[in-house]
Amino acid sequence: MSAKGYSPESNDAGHWAAPVAAAPVEAAVAVPGSKSLTNRELVLASLADGPSTLHAPLHSDDSRRMIEALRGLGVSVDPVEGTSAFGDDLRVTPPAHIPGGGTVDCGQAGTVMRFVTPAAGFATGDVTITAHESALHRPMGEMIRALREVGVDIDDGGSWSLPFTVRGRGHVRGGEVTIDASASSQFVSGLLLSAARFDVGMQLIHRGERLPSVPHIDMTVESLAHRGVHVERPAPGQWIVPPGPIRAKDVAIEPDLSNASPFLAAALVTGGQVSVLGWPGTSTQPGAQLPELLAAFGARCVRRHGALTVTAGDRIHGVDLDLSAVGELTPTLVGLAALADAPSTFTGIGHIRGHETDRIAALVSNLRAIGGEAEELPDGIRVIPRTMHGGLWRAHHDHRLATTGALLGLRVADVHVDDIGTTAKTMPEFPELWRRMLAGEDAAG
């Protein structure tokens, strides 16, 4: 099948012309490894009691930042030949001790700033943590406060934000700590990943109005269990991590199910059918909830022979959904809602205001810019379907906003994404995979 309006090149303004689907999409797609799993396993392998190999990891801007950060802490991360079409496997060898004196540049990666900072407490000297200027606003105050409670010396100049310096002493005391993780579940995951290496382990208690993205915390707990660290959960919002070794393990990384969301949603937008290969039978990734979520919009979702196949219904239904557990899927689902047969309301996602950008405000402004209608809610967004027209879709340095522009462009002619390159954060291959999907090319070809 062909795609009207597709150009593999940006125009003179540097904008990417989103291709319009000339016919219903019929495609099978393979997506790269999970960013969330890759970065968790990189950290755990770096703190383990021996070398580990990560099979089919993600190779992207975020994972590159994590690898550079860990190398700055003395970890050896070496490519080895693997079987993935998306790049080499990685052999991770922990150092005998973590030296000080380095700087960790987190770029725009929230997982790097929240996961590496606790590990930097094991350094034998100072480690400076910074980020791209567009990410310095991302919440870090609760992480700083919690780490101070467990004995980490952090000099932030009173800002409670990046950049700051971790004054490592070679060990972290640990103990009981409370945290308000309402702004990001990564605060919890970051502490859990390092806690087994604390002198006395850790008892972590969340006290806040909500706990977003619980599947990501479940992912962290499961990854720890695979490496011999069994996290107790005496009550909701509480975790106890005993002190002890983190075992070296070879780990296969699942495909990134959230990054699969725009491809699966393309089936609904074009009235077609899309399969994503390598879909796991069970997974702690938030994207594992996509079959139920897309079914609410009217799709038929079937997992068979290791692939998830999504087939469009006769129309896209309006929905009312609480996305507190799967906030990262919001941009894709909002894109579907803009093309639905009735208004949709999404709640439980106030925390996504603190991602790469304020995702709620950015989605509203982008939809309005191309003739759509949406309004911000205190904890969500309401989308009212309208006939839309071409225009500029701003990515705001946010990979998921960029892919939503591509999704809407399948139905709305002359949508131009100002920075499709921001998809390299988690999926550098996105423009080419999108082209191949529209062309109906074999994912294995």
N, C-alpha and C positions, 0 to 999 in steps of 0.2 A: 504494500500500500504506500501511497505517496503522502507527503505532508506539504500542503500549500503554505507558502510564506516562509519556509524554513531557510535560514542561511547559517552556515557553520561559522561565519565571521561576524564580528560586531560591526555596527554601522559607524559612520564617521564620528558620532558622539561617544563611541565606546559602549553603546547599548546593545543588548542582545534581543533580536526579534524572535519572540516566542512563536513557534510553528503552530499553525492551525491544522487540526486533524481534518483531512479531506474525506475520511470514512471512519466507521467504527474501528477502534484499535483491536487487533488480534495479535497478541505477542506473549512470549515467554521471556522473562527477565531474570538475570542474576545480579545481585547487588553485593558490594564489598562487605567486609566484616563489621561487626558492631563496634562503634566508637566507645560506648560505655563499657563493654566487656574488655576491649583491647586495653583501654587505659587503666582499668582496675587490675587486670592481670599483669600489666607492665609494672605497676607499683608493687603488687604482691610478690612477683618474681624478683624484684629488686631487694626485697626485705627477707627473702627466703633463705633456707639453710644450704642452698646449693644452686647450680644452674638449672634453668627451665627453658623449654622451647615453646613459643606460641605459634600455632599452626593457623594459617589464613588470617592473620591480623589485619586490621585496617591500616592502610597507608594514606594519610591525609594530613592537612595542616595541624589539626588537633593532636593526632598521634605523634607527628614529628616534633611538636612542642614538648610532648611528654617525654619522648626519647631524649631530646636535647637536655631537658631538665634533669633527668635521671643520670645521664652521662656527666652532667655537671656535679652530681653528687658521688661520682666515682664508679657508677654502674657501667658494666660493659654490655652494650646492646649491638649484636652483630647479625647481619642478614645471612640466612642460609637458604639454600634452594628448597622450594616447596612445590606444591601442586596447584596452588590457587592461581586463577587467571589474573588476580589483582595485585600480585607482588609476592616477594619472598616471605618465608617464615622468619622469625626472630629468635635468636638465642640470647638469653639474658643471664648474666653472671654477676651476682652481688659482690660488692667490695668487702674486704676484711673489716674496714671501717670507713665511714663517710667523712671525707675531708671538708673543712670549711674554706672560706675565701672565695666562693663562687657567687654567681648571679643567675637566678632562674627567671627567664622571660617567658611568661605564660601566654603571650599573644592575646588571643580572645578566648582561650580555653578555660572555662570554669572548672573542669575536672582537674586541670593542672594546678590552678591556684588553690583549690580545696583539698586535693589529694597529696600534693607534694609538700605543702607547708608542714603538716605533722611529721612527715618523714625527715624533713630538714632539721627537726629537733634532735635527731640522732647524730648530727654532724659534730665534729670536734672543733668547730670554729663558726664564724659568722657566715650566713647565707642570706643574700638579698633577694627578695621576691618582688618582681614587678610585672607589668603587663603592657599591652598596647594601650595607647591613650584612650581609645574608644571603649576599653574594658576596665579602666580604673574605677569606674562607678559601681562595679558589680559588688554585691554585699559580701563583706569579709569580717565585719565587726564581731559577729557571734563566734566565728572561728578563732579570732584573736583572743577573745575573752575566755573561751573554753580551753584553749591551749595553755593560757596562763594559769588556769585552775589546775592543770595536770603537771605544771612545773616547767613549761617552756618559756624562755625569756624572749619576748618580742618587743622590738623598738619600732613603734609606728609613729613617733613624734606627736602622739595625741590625736592622730587622724582617724583611727579605727578603720583604716582602709589601705589599699595598695598605694605606693610601694612601702615595704617595711623590711626590717632585718631580723632574722631569726638568729639569736646568739646561742648556737648549739654547744652543749657540754658533753656530747658523746652518749647521752642516755636521756630518757624521759621518765619521770617518776610515775605518772599515771594516778589512778584513784577515781573517786567519784566526781562527776561533772554534770552540770545541767546546761541545757542549750535550748534556744528557741530556733528551731529549724523551719519556721513558717516560710522564710524567704527561699530556702533551697534545701532539698534532701541531701545535697552533696556535703553539707556540713556533717551530717550523721555518717555518711559513707566514708568521708575523708578521715574521720577519727577512728572508725571501726577498722579500716584497712591497716592502720599502724598500731592499734591498741595492744595486740598480742606481744609486741616488742617492748611495751612499757614495762618498767620494773615490777609493778604490782598489777598489771592489766588495767582494766577500766570498767567502771559502771557508768553508763551514759543514760541520762534522763532527759527526754524532750518535754519542755513546758512551753506551749504556745497554742495559738488558736486553731492551728491546723498543721498537718504533716503532709506536704505535697509529695507526689511521685513516689509513693510507697513501693511500687515494683522495683525501683532502682535500689532501694535499701535491701529489699529481698534478694536482688541480684548480688549485692555486696556480701550479704550473709551466706548465700549459697557458694560464692567464689571462695570465701574463707573456709567453709566447711570442706570443700574439695581439697584444701591444703592443710587439713587437720586442725583448724581452729573452729571450735564449736561454740557459737554465740548463744548464750541463754537469753530468753525473752520472758522475764517474770511477769510482765504486764505490758499492755499496749504503750508504746512510746518509751520502753525501757530495754536496754541491752547490757549484758554482762559479758565481758571478754576476758578469759583467764590469761595470765602470762604464759608464754611458751613459744616454741619455734613455729615458723611458717614453713611448711614443707615445700621443697622444690618439686614441681610437677610439669609435665608436658600437657598443654591445654589447647584444644581446638576452639577457635572463636566462631560463634554463630554469625550468619549474615545479619546486617543491621536492619531489623524489622521496621523501625521508625523511618529509616531512609527508603524503605520499600513503599511507604504510604502514598507518595504522589503517583507512583507507577500504578498501584492498585486503584487509586481514585480515578486515574485516567480511563479505566474501564467504564465507570459510571458517567463521566463527563462526555465520553464519545459514544456511549451506547454499545460498548464492545465487551471484550473479555481479555483479562491480563492474568498471567500466572507468574508467581515469583518462586524460583527454584530454591531448594535447600531450606524450606520452611520447617523449623523444628516442631516435633510433636508437642513438647512443652517448653516453656521459656519464661524467665522472669523479666524479659524485656517488655517495656510498656507497649511496644508495637504488637505484641502477641494478642492484644485485645482488639486489633483491627477487624478480624472477622465479625465480631459482635457489633462493633461500631459501624462498619460499612453496611451490615445487614439492616441497621436502623434507618439508613438512608435509602433502603430498597434493593440492595444488592443481594445476589446469591453467592455465598462463599463456601467453598469445598476444599478440604485438604486431602490430597490423594497422591500416592507415590512420591512423597517428599516435597510436594509443591502445593502452594495455596493458590487456588484459582478463583478470581472474582469476576462475576458476570453481572452486567448491568440489568436493572429492572426496566420497566417502561418509562419511569421518570425518577428523579431524585426527590426524596421526601424531606420536608422540614423536620427538625428534631429538637428535642430539649434534652441536653446531656450534661451531667456532672463530669468534668474532665480532670478532677483534682489528682487522680492517679496517673493520668496520661497527658499532662499539660503540653508536652513537646509535640503531640499530634495536632494541637489546635490549629496551626496555620493551614494544614491540608484540609481539615474538616470544615474550617471557615470557607475555604475555597469551594468545597462542595455545596455548602449552605447558600452561597451566593447564587447558585444555579438551581436551587431547589424549587418545589412547587408551593412552599409556604415558609413563613419566617422560622428561624431557628434561634435558640438561646443556649449558650454555653456558659457554665458557671464553674466555680472551684478553681479558677485559674489566675487569681490575682498575682500569684508569684511569678508569672511569666512576664510581668512588667520589668523584672530585674534580669532578664536574659541578655543576649547580645544587644538588644534594644528593648524598648517597651513594646512588646509584641502586640498587645491589645491596641494601643494607640496607633501603631504602624499599620495594622490590618485595617482599622477603620479609615485612616487617611488614604491608604492605597485603594480601597474599594470605592471610596467617594471620588477619587481621581479618575476612575474609569466608568463612572455612572452608577455604581452600586450604592447601597444604603446599609449603614451599620451604625451602632451606637455603643459606646463604652458603658459597662455596668460596673458597680463597685468591685465585683469579683468575677467579671466575665465580659461577654460581648453578645449583642443581639444583632442578627443579620436578617435584613429584609430583602428578598430577591427583587431585582430590577433589571431591565434591559441595559446591558453595559456596552461600552464602546472602547475603542483603542485609547491608549495613553501610556504614560510612563509609570512603571511599577518600581518603586524604590525598595532595594534590598536592605538598606540600613545596616550593612555589614553582617547580615543575618542569613545563614544558609537556608533556613526553613521558609523565610519570607521569599527568597529568590525562587525556590521550587514551587511555591504557591502561585507566583506570577506565571511560571511556565504552565502550570495546571490550568489556570483560567484562560491562558492564551490558546488552549486547544479549541475553545468555543468562541472566544472573543478575538476578532481580527485586530491586528496592529497593536497588540500589547508588547511593550518593550521593557525588559528588565534592565535596570541601569548597571547592575554588577552581577552577572551570572557567575563570575569567577569566585564569588564568596562561597559557592557550594563546595569549593576545595577544602573548606574547613572539615567536612566529614565525608565528602564524596567527590573527589576531583574528576571522576569519570562522568559526572551527571550529564553534561550536554551531549556527550557521545552516546551514553546509554539511552537518553531521551530520543535522540535521532534514530537509534537502532530499533527502539520500541515502535516508533511511528512507521518505520519502514518494514516492520514485521520480520526483522532479521532474527535468526536463531541465536539465542543467548549464548550458546556454546560455540558459535561460529567465529 
